[in-house]
């Protein structure tokens, strides 16, 4: 039998007198703590990176270029207005 670290941790908790549910919660919590710490470290690394969140980018890079300026003539206009009123539907008696 090939015991994993998680199984060994679970078995150790059971041996310490925890119920099965309590013993199962312990590796879940440990795993969530590891994932959370990794997410925090990744966020700090991203914030410390150059502009655009990528290492090696500069303000002259296309990654961080501003969006193109759209003048009023370039903006889409609403569709044509309909000047034809809808016919009234007679009420069915």
C-alpha positions as CSV (number, residue, x, y, z in Angstrom):
1,X,0.0,0.0,0.0
2,X,1.4,3.4,-1.0
3,X,0.4,5.9,1.7
4,X,0.3,9.5,0.6
5,X,1.1,12.5,2.8
6,X,-2.6,13.3,3.1
7,X,-3.5,9.8,4.2
8,X,-0.7,9.8,6.8
9,X,-1.9,13.1,8.1
10,X,-5.5,11.8,8.3
11,X,-4.3,8.6,10.1
12,X,-2.3,10.6,12.6
13,X,-5.4,12.7,13.4
14,X,-7.5,9.6,13.9
15,X,-4.8,8.1,16.1
16,X,-4.9,11.3,18.2
17,X,-8.5,10.6,19.0
18,X,-10.3,12.7,16.3
19,X,-13.5,11.5,14.7
20,X,-13.5,10.6,11.1
21,X,-15.1,13.9,10.2
22,X,-12.7,15.9,12.3
23,X,-9.8,14.0,10.9
24,X,-11.0,14.7,7.3
25,X,-11.4,18.4,8.1
26,X,-7.8,18.7,9.1
27,X,-6.2,17.9,5.7
28,X,-8.8,20.0,3.9
29,X,-7.9,23.0,6.1
30,X,-4.2,22.3,5.6
31,X,-4.7,22.2,1.8
32,X,-6.8,25.4,1.8
33,X,-4.1,27.2,3.8
34,X,-1.5,26.1,1.3
35,X,-3.6,27.3,-1.7
36,X,-4.4,30.6,0.0
37,X,-0.7,31.2,0.8
38,X,0.1,30.5,-2.9
39,X,-2.6,32.9,-4.1
40,X,-1.3,35.7,-1.8
41,X,2.3,35.1,-2.9
42,X,1.3,35.2,-6.6
43,X,-0.6,38.4,-6.0
44,X,2.4,40.0,-4.4
45,X,4.6,38.8,-7.2
46,X,2.2,40.3,-9.8
47,X,2.1,43.6,-8.0
48,X,5.9,43.7,-7.9
49,X,6.1,43.0,-11.6
50,X,6.6,45.6,-14.2
51,X,3.7,47.5,-15.8
52,X,1.0,45.3,-17.2
53,X,1.7,42.6,-14.6
54,X,4.2,40.9,-16.8
55,X,7.9,40.7,-16.1
56,X,10.0,42.5,-18.7
57,X,7.3,44.9,-20.0
58,X,7.8,48.6,-20.2
59,X,5.6,51.6,-20.7
60,X,6.5,51.5,-24.4
61,X,5.3,47.9,-24.7
62,X,2.2,47.1,-26.6
63,X,0.9,45.2,-23.5
64,X,0.5,48.5,-21.6
65,X,-0.5,50.8,-24.5
66,X,-3.6,52.8,-23.8
67,X,-6.8,52.0,-25.7
68,X,-7.2,53.9,-28.9
69,X,-9.1,57.2,-28.6
70,X,-12.5,57.0,-30.2
71,X,-13.8,60.3,-31.4
72,X,-17.5,61.1,-31.6
73,X,-17.6,60.3,-35.3
74,X,-16.2,56.8,-34.7
75,X,-18.8,55.8,-32.2
76,X,-21.7,53.6,-33.4
77,X,-25.0,55.4,-33.7
78,X,-28.3,53.9,-32.8
79,X,-30.3,52.3,-35.6
80,X,-32.8,54.3,-37.6
81,X,-36.0,55.3,-35.9
82,X,-39.3,53.9,-37.1
83,X,-41.9,56.5,-37.8
84,X,-44.6,53.9,-38.5
85,X,-46.9,53.4,-35.5
86,X,-47.9,49.8,-34.9
87,X,-51.4,48.9,-35.8
88,X,-53.8,48.5,-33.0
89,X,-54.9,45.0,-32.4
90,X,-58.6,44.8,-31.9
91,X,-59.8,43.2,-28.7
92,X,-61.3,39.8,-29.1
93,X,-64.7,39.6,-27.6
